[in-house]
Each structure stands twice: as structure tokens, then as C-alpha cells.
Amino acid sequence: MLSARNIAALGFMTFAMYLGAGNLIFPPFLGYQAGEHLFQGMAGFLLAGVGLPAFALVIVALVGGSDNLTSVLPRPIATTFWILVFIVIGPAFVVPRAITVAYQFGISPFFGDSALIPFSVLFCIAAILFSLYPGKLIDTLGKWLTPALLAILVVMSVVALLFPAHEIGTATGTYVNNAFSEGITQGYMTMDALGSIGFGWVIFRAIQSMGVSQPKAIAKYTLIAAGMYAVAMALVYIALAYIGATSAGGATTFTNGGDILTAFTTMHFGVFGTVLLGAVMVLACLTTIIGVTTAGSEFYSKTFPSVSYRNSVIVSMVIAALVANVGLEQLLKITLPAVVALHPIAIALLLIAPLKRFISVSGVLVTVATALIFGSLDALHILGSMPEQADSTLTKWLPLYSYYAGWIVPTIVVLAAAIRLHKFTAQSRLATER
């Protein structure tokens, strides 16, 4: 039985791993565009951006850990999937991007671009030191870094409510007539469900490090952590979106959430506001980096006996630092499609896992292949690389394609058909045996 303090720390740790720089930047720009339709837009955003990752954690808890999500797949395919996941949410995408964003908001306003290399070195050393002790991750994130991050966010939220920059603006673009659906699209685009299946490795290990070993107890505390994450993240998203919604009345036109937060903190706190926002971004990036690095290293050390946890942490962070300083833009062009294509596969596995008793291995493979194929079409659509004629055809005939979720209906149809076929085959075999 965990104490209330340890449960709170577990929830804070879970929240901190999700709250990266991207999660801070999305909501203000949504609020800025949604204007008076803020409620509808945020309802959709929270449904997909918080509900889907929380659902993923619930499934991870119910099936007994992230590794069990792929237990229905042949081992080589399962291992390949996890390697790809931890590469793209680790040193090839999330981590180097987090390093550059932390530098952009925390250091660049004072030193320009000249200090990126020393910052990367120091930042990665800090991340390595925290990540090397996964058994103390709850103490690191849940009891120290996250409370500091939340305290700063609370200050910003209270100031936004008491002293809004302007009145809530008018809706623009898609938010004029389709605020809810556009909010769902933006929430889906956070891709946090992919992070959920990775963070499941960390959460289970963290709970075990506190002396909990019974599978049912581990699942119980994982569910509690998911609930705490969902509530805390929803409140932060709402506050940030309100900052964006009340930033639309001035003369300045904003093109991203980062500029909105910069203008807000500068207006209310002056130079200290720049420091304040920088601290938020640096802490948010650091906690996310610790989470994804720990998750990946847990997987590598568990899957490959010759790879130690310590070496995996160090190698991952060194590669991420090099990417951040040398070839981030080029690598993002390669890895972003992989992230977008892997996301549907991850969600398909989440749907399959509780139903694996009712579906054959071939049914699983066909379902996952369907998610991959149509997810790849969505990736081309998101990146603007779909040929015009094909884009028009898919928009007309493929449900949800215009919302970058064209994979959903085909995957669910194939999954349902695979379950039905498996049941029919089992009944036929039973009848033959009789």
C-alpha cells in the first residue's frame, strides 16, 4: 500500500513526462484561433490530447505493462516496433527537439545562437544524471522538478485569470464553424498516445521500485497515475488556452503558441517574464527527456542482455546532443513521417490488446498492417506530400481523412472482421470435432 505522498509523487511524475514544450505551445495557439469558441475547441482538444493518452495508460495497466501490448505479435516484429518507437521518441526526434526548444526559450534570448553547444552539453549531462537512477525517478520528477514546474504554471495561470491581456477574441479559420472537430484534430496531433506506451515501461518500474510487486496493485496505481495526469494536464491546457484566447485583441498577430507565451510573460513580468518562461520551457523539456530516455533504456536493457541500462542512457543522450547541434532539421524531415505512421499502429495495438483472446495472430498482423498503410496515407497528407488527385479522391471517399485520421475506420473494420472470422473458425473447428 503506497502512502498518499507517494501516490501524489507518482501522479506528478507521470504528468511531468508528458508536459513537453510542444504541449505548452499547442493550447495557446488553439485558444488564440478559437476565440469565443474556446469551449468547443478545448473540449475536442482535451478529448483527443488528454483522453487518448490516458486511455492508453489504462490499457497498459489492464494488460500488465507496455511489453504485453505487442505480445500478440511475432517477436521480431514486436522488437522492431519498439526499437522504432524508442528511436523516434528518443534521440532521433523528441529529445533533440526538446533540447533546441529549451535553448530557444531559456538561453537564446540572452545569448543568441552562440551558446547552443555548451548548453546542449550541460543539459544532456543533467538529463543523464537524472536518468541513470530510474529507481529514484519518483523522487526526481514527482517530488522536486514537477512541483517547481507546476508552481510556475500556477503563477502564470492566476495572472492570466486576474489580468487578461485583452477580451476573448473572435474565432478564425476552421474554428469559426468546426471548433470541436478542429480541437480533436489538434489534440490528436500531439501524438501523446505514442508516448503513453513508452512511458508505461517507466511507470511500472517506478511503482515496483516503491515495493509494490503484485500485478493487480501495480495496475491499480497505474490507473490512479493516469487519472491524476489527465486532471492536471487538462487544467494546464485550459489555462494556457485562455492565455491564447485573451491575446487576440491587440495589434500583434501571432503565428505560434511560443510567441503568445513570450508576449504574455513579457507584458506582465517584464524581463523577469523572459526568465520565467525560460524556466518553464527548460523544466518541461528536461522532465520529458528524462521520461523518454528512461523508457527507451529500460526497453533496451531488458530486451538485449548485452546492452546495459547505463550505457543506453549515455549513448542515447550523446546522439541526441549531436543531432540537436548538427542535423536536426534534416532528421526531422525523415523522422516526422515515422512518428505520424507509428501513432496509428500504437493505437491499433491498444485496441487489440484487451481482445487478443478473440483474434488470431494473422488477424492481428492484418489489422496492424491496415493501420500502417492508412496511417502512412495520413502521414503524407499531414506533410502535404499527397498528390493532388489522390488527395481529392481520399478526401471524398475515405472517412476522417480530412481530419488526418483516415486510418481509423479501415482499421476498426478489419479488426471487427478478424474477430468475427476467428470466432467463426473456432465454431467450425468445434463442430467438426464433435
C-alpha positions in Angstrom: 0.0 0.0 0.0 1.5 3.3 -1.1 1.2 6.4 1.1 -0.7 9.4 -0.2 2.5 11.3 -0.6 4.0 8.5 -2.8 0.8 8.3 -4.9 0.9 12.1 -5.4 4.5 11.9 -6.4 3.7 9.1 -8.9 1.0 11.2 -10.4 3.3 14.2 -10.7 6.0 12.1 -12.3 3.5 10.8 -14.9 2.3 14.4 -15.6 5.8 15.7 -16.0 6.8 13.1 -18.6 4.0 14.3 -20.8 4.4 18.0 -20.4 7.0 18.8 -23.0 7.5 22.1 -24.8 5.1 21.1 -27.6 2.3 20.5 -25.0 2.9 24.1 -23.7 2.8 25.7 -27.2 -0.2 23.9 -28.8 -3.0 25.2 -26.4 -2.2 29.0 -26.5 -2.4 29.0 -30.3 -5.6 26.9 -30.2 -7.1 29.5 -27.8 -5.9 32.3 -30.0 -7.6 30.9 -33.1 -10.7 29.6 -31.3 -11.6 32.8 -29.6 -15.2 32.8 -28.5 -15.4 29.2 -29.5 -12.8 28.3 -26.9 -15.0 25.9 -25.0 -15.9 23.8 -28.1 -12.3 23.8 -29.3 -10.8 22.8 -26.0 -13.5 20.1 -25.5 -12.3 18.4 -28.7 -8.6 19.0 -27.8 -8.9 17.5 -24.3 -10.8 14.5 -25.7 -8.0 13.6 -28.1 -5.0 15.2 -26.4 -5.7 14.0 -22.9 -8.3 11.3 -23.2 -6.4 9.3 -25.7 -3.1 9.2 -23.8 -5.0 8.4 -20.6 -6.8 5.6 -22.4 -3.5 4.3 -23.5 -2.2 4.2 -19.9 -5.4 2.5 -18.8 -4.9 -0.3 -21.4 -1.2 -0.6 -20.4 -2.4 -1.1 -16.8 -5.0 -3.6 -17.7 -2.7 -5.8 -19.9 0.1 -5.7 -17.3 2.7 -3.5 -18.9 3.7 -1.9 -22.2 5.6 -5.0 -23.4 2.3 -7.0 -23.3 0.8 -4.8 -25.9 3.0 -6.5 -28.5 2.8 -10.0 -27.1 0.3 -10.9 -29.8 2.9 -10.1 -32.5 5.7 -12.4 -33.7 8.8 -11.5 -31.6 10.9 -10.0 -34.5 8.0 -7.7 -35.5 7.3 -6.7 -31.9 11.0 -5.9 -31.2 11.3 -3.9 -34.5 8.2 -1.9 -33.5 9.6 -1.0 -30.0 13.0 -0.1 -31.5 11.4 2.3 -33.9 9.2 3.8 -31.2 12.1 4.5 -28.9 14.3 5.8 -31.6 11.7 8.4 -32.8 10.6 9.4 -29.3 14.2 9.4 -28.2 17.4 10.6 -29.9 16.0 10.9 -33.4 13.1 13.2 -32.7 11.7 14.2 -29.3 14.9 14.6 -27.4 16.9 16.8 -29.8 13.8 18.9 -30.5 13.4 19.4 -26.7 17.0 20.4 -26.4 16.7 23.1 -29.1 13.3 24.3 -27.8 14.7 24.6 -24.2 17.6 26.6 -25.6 15.4 28.8 -27.8 13.2 29.9 -24.8 15.7 29.6 -21.9 19.0 30.8 -23.2 18.7 32.2 -26.7 17.0 35.5 -25.5 20.2 36.3 -23.6 23.0 34.7 -25.6 21.6 34.3 -29.1 22.7 31.2 -31.0 26.3 31.2 -29.8 25.8 29.0 -26.7 23.8 26.1 -28.1 26.7 23.7 -27.9 27.7 24.3 -24.3 24.0 24.4 -23.3 23.4 21.0 -25.0 26.4 19.5 -23.2 25.2 20.8 -19.8 21.6 20.0 -20.4 22.4 16.4 -21.5 24.7 15.8 -18.6 21.8 16.9 -16.3 19.4 14.6 -18.1 21.9 11.7 -17.9 22.4 12.1 -14.1 18.7 12.1 -13.5 18.1 9.2 -15.9 20.8 6.9 -14.5 18.8 6.3 -11.4 15.4 5.1 -12.6 14.6 3.8 -9.1 14.7 7.4 -7.9 12.6 8.8 -10.7 9.6 9.4 -8.5 11.8 11.5 -6.1 13.4 13.3 -9.1 10.3 14.2 -11.0 7.4 13.7 -8.6 8.8 15.4 -5.5 11.2 18.0 -7.0 11.1 19.0 -10.6 7.3 18.8 -11.2 6.3 20.8 -8.2 8.6 23.5 -9.3 7.2 23.4 -12.8 3.6 23.4 -11.5 4.3 26.3 -9.2 5.5 28.5 -12.1 2.5 27.4 -14.2 0.1 28.2 -11.4 1.5 31.7 -11.1 1.1 32.3 -14.9 -2.5 30.9 -14.7 -3.6 33.1 -11.8 -2.1 36.2 -13.5 -3.9 35.3 -16.8 -7.3 35.0 -15.0 -6.9 38.2 -12.9 -5.2 40.3 -15.5 -6.0 39.1 -19.0 -4.2 40.9 -21.8 -7.5 41.6 -23.7 -11.0 40.4 -24.0 -11.5 37.0 -25.6 -11.2 37.4 -29.4 -13.2 36.1 -32.3 -12.8 32.7 -33.9 -10.8 32.4 -37.0 -10.3 29.8 -39.7 -11.7 26.4 -39.1 -12.7 27.3 -35.6 -15.5 29.5 -36.9 -17.7 26.6 -37.8 -15.9 23.4 -36.8 -14.2 24.3 -33.5 -14.9 20.9 -31.8 -13.6 18.8 -34.7 -10.6 21.0 -35.2 -9.8 20.7 -31.5 -9.9 16.9 -31.8 -7.5 17.1 -34.8 -5.1 19.3 -32.8 -5.3 17.1 -29.8 -4.6 14.0 -31.9 -1.6 15.7 -33.4 0.1 15.9 -30.0 0.8 12.2 -30.7 0.9 11.6 -26.9 -0.6 8.2 -27.2 2.7 7.1 -28.7 4.4 8.4 -25.6 2.0 6.6 -23.4 3.0 3.2 -24.5 6.6 4.1 -23.9 6.0 5.7 -20.5 4.3 2.5 -19.4 7.7 0.9 -19.0 8.8 3.7 -16.7 5.6 3.9 -14.6 5.6 0.1 -13.9 9.3 0.2 -13.0 8.7 3.2 -10.7 5.8 1.5 -8.9 7.9 -1.6 -8.4 10.8 0.4 -7.0 8.4 1.5 -4.2 8.0 -2.1 -3.1 4.8 -2.9 -5.0 5.0 -6.3 -6.7 1.5 -7.6 -7.1 0.3 -7.2 -10.8 -3.2 -6.0 -9.6 -1.7 -3.5 -7.3 0.7 -2.2 -10.0 -2.3 -1.9 -12.4 -4.3 0.0 -9.7 -1.6 2.6 -9.1 -1.0 3.0 -12.8 -4.7 3.8 -13.2 -4.5 6.3 -10.4 -1.5 7.9 -12.0 -3.4 8.1 -15.3 -6.3 9.9 -13.6 -4.0 12.4 -11.9 -2.2 13.0 -15.1 -5.4 13.6 -17.0 -6.8 16.1 -14.4 -3.5 18.0 -14.1 -2.9 18.2 -17.8 -6.4 19.3 -18.6 -6.2 22.2 -16.1 -2.8 23.3 -17.5 -4.1 23.1 -21.1 -7.2 25.1 -20.2 -5.2 27.8 -18.5 -2.8 28.1 -21.5 -5.6 28.2 -24.0 -7.2 31.0 -22.0 -3.9 32.9 -22.3 -4.1 32.5 -26.0 -7.8 33.4 -26.3 -7.2 36.7 -24.4 -4.2 37.6 -26.6 -6.1 38.2 -29.8 -7.3 41.7 -29.1 -4.0 43.5 -29.6 -2.2 44.8 -32.6 0.2 42.0 -32.7 -0.6 39.0 -35.0 0.8 35.7 -33.6 1.8 32.7 -35.7 2.5 30.2 -32.9 1.9 29.5 -29.2 5.5 30.2 -28.3 5.2 33.8 -29.4 1.9 34.1 -27.5 3.5 32.9 -24.2 6.5 35.2 -24.8 4.3 38.2 -25.2 2.2 37.3 -22.2 5.1 36.9 -19.8 6.9 39.9 -21.1 3.8 42.1 -20.7 3.1 41.0 -17.1 6.5 40.3 -15.8 9.0 42.3 -18.0 12.5 40.9 -18.2 11.6 38.5 -15.3 8.9 37.1 -17.6 11.5 36.0 -20.1 13.3 34.2 -17.3 10.0 32.7 -16.1 9.0 31.4 -19.5 12.5 30.1 -20.0 12.4 28.2 -16.7 9.1 26.6 -17.7 10.4 25.5 -21.0 13.7 24.2 -19.7 11.9 22.2 -16.9 9.2 20.9 -19.2 11.8 19.7 -21.8 14.1 18.2 -19.1 11.3 16.2 -17.5 10.1 14.8 -20.9 13.7 14.0 -21.9 14.2 12.1 -18.6 11.0 10.2 -19.2 11.6 9.1 -22.8 15.3 8.3 -22.2 14.5 6.2 -19.2 11.7 4.4 -21.1 14.0 3.6 -24.0 16.9 2.5 -21.9 14.6 0.2 -19.8 13.5 -1.5 -23.1 17.0 -1.9 -24.5 18.5 -3.3 -21.3 15.5 -5.7 -20.8 15.4 -6.9 -24.5 19.2 -7.1 -25.2 21.2 -8.7 -22.4 24.5 -7.2 -23.9 23.2 -3.6 -23.5 23.4 -2.1 -20.1 20.9 0.5 -18.9 23.7 2.9 -18.0 25.3 2.7 -21.5 22.0 3.0 -23.2 21.2 6.3 -21.3 24.6 7.8 -22.2 24.7 6.7 -25.8 21.1 8.0 -26.4 21.8 11.4 -24.9 25.1 11.8 -26.8 23.4 11.0 -30.1 20.6 13.4 -29.2 23.0 16.2 -28.4 24.8 15.7 -31.7 21.6 15.7 -33.7 20.4 18.9 -31.9 23.6 20.7 -33.0 24.3 19.2 -36.4 21.3 17.9 -38.3 18.0 18.4 -36.5 16.1 20.0 -39.4 17.2 17.3 -41.9 16.5 14.5 -39.5 13.0 15.9 -38.7 12.1 15.5 -42.3 12.8 11.8 -42.1 11.5 11.0 -38.6 8.3 13.1 -38.6 6.6 10.7 -41.1 7.7 7.8 -39.0 6.2 9.4 -35.9 2.9 10.0 -37.7 2.8 6.5 -39.2 3.7 4.8 -35.9 0.9 6.5 -34.0 -1.9 4.6 -35.6 -0.1 1.3 -35.1 0.3 2.1 -31.4 -3.4 2.9 -31.1 -4.3 -0.3 -33.0 -2.3 -2.3 -30.6 -4.1 -0.7 -27.7 -7.4 -1.7 -29.3 -6.2 -5.3 -29.9 -4.5 -6.0 -26.6 -7.7 -6.4 -24.5 -9.2 -8.5 -27.3 -6.3 -10.8 -28.1 -8.2 -13.9 -26.9 -10.7 -13.3 -29.7 -8.4 -12.8 -32.6 -5.8 -14.9 -34.4 -2.2 -13.9 -35.0 -2.9 -13.5 -38.7 -5.8 -11.2 -37.8 -3.6 -9.1 -35.6 -1.0 -8.8 -38.4 -3.6 -7.8 -40.9 -5.1 -5.2 -38.5 -1.7 -3.7 -37.8 -0.8 -3.7 -41.5 -4.0 -1.8 -42.2 -3.2 0.8 -39.6 0.3 1.1 -41.1 -0.9 1.5 -44.7 -3.7 4.0 -44.0 -1.5 5.7 -41.3 1.1 6.3 -44.0 -1.5 7.9 -46.2 -2.4 10.2 -43.3 1.4 11.0 -42.8 1.6 12.0 -46.5 -1.5 14.2 -46.0 -0.1 15.9 -42.9 3.2 16.6 -44.5 1.5 18.0 -47.6 3.1 15.3 -49.8 0.0 13.6 -51.1 -0.6 14.1 -54.9 -3.4 16.4 -55.6 -5.6 13.9 -57.4 -5.2 11.2 -54.8 -5.8 13.8 -52.0 -9.1 14.8 -53.6 -10.2 11.2 -54.0 -9.3 10.2 -50.5 -11.0 13.3 -49.1 -14.2 12.3 -50.9 -14.2 8.6 -50.1 -12.1 7.9 -47.0 -13.9 8.8 -43.8 -12.0 11.1 -41.4 -9.2 11.6 -44.0 -9.7 15.4 -43.9 -9.0 15.2 -40.1 -5.8 13.3 -40.6 -7.3 10.1 -39.1 -8.2 8.2 -42.3 -6.7 5.0 -40.7 -9.4 4.7 -38.0 -12.4 3.3 -40.0 -10.5 0.8 -42.1 -8.6 -0.5 -39.1 -11.7 -0.9 -36.9 -13.5 -2.6 -39.8 -10.6 -5.0 -40.3 -10.3 -5.7 -36.6 -14.0 -6.4 -36.3 -13.8 -8.8 -39.3 -10.8 -10.5 -37.9 -12.6 -11.1 -34.6 -15.6 -12.4 -36.4 -13.6 -14.7 -38.6 -11.7 -16.1 -35.6 -15.0 -16.8 -33.8 -16.4 -18.5 -36.9 -13.3 -20.6 -37.4 -13.3 -21.7 -33.8 -17.0 -22.6 -34.0 -16.4 -24.6 -37.2 -13.5 -26.5 -35.7 -15.6 -27.3 -32.6 -18.4 -28.6 -34.8 -16.0 -30.7 -36.8 -14.5 -32.3 -33.6 -18.0 -33.2 -32.4 
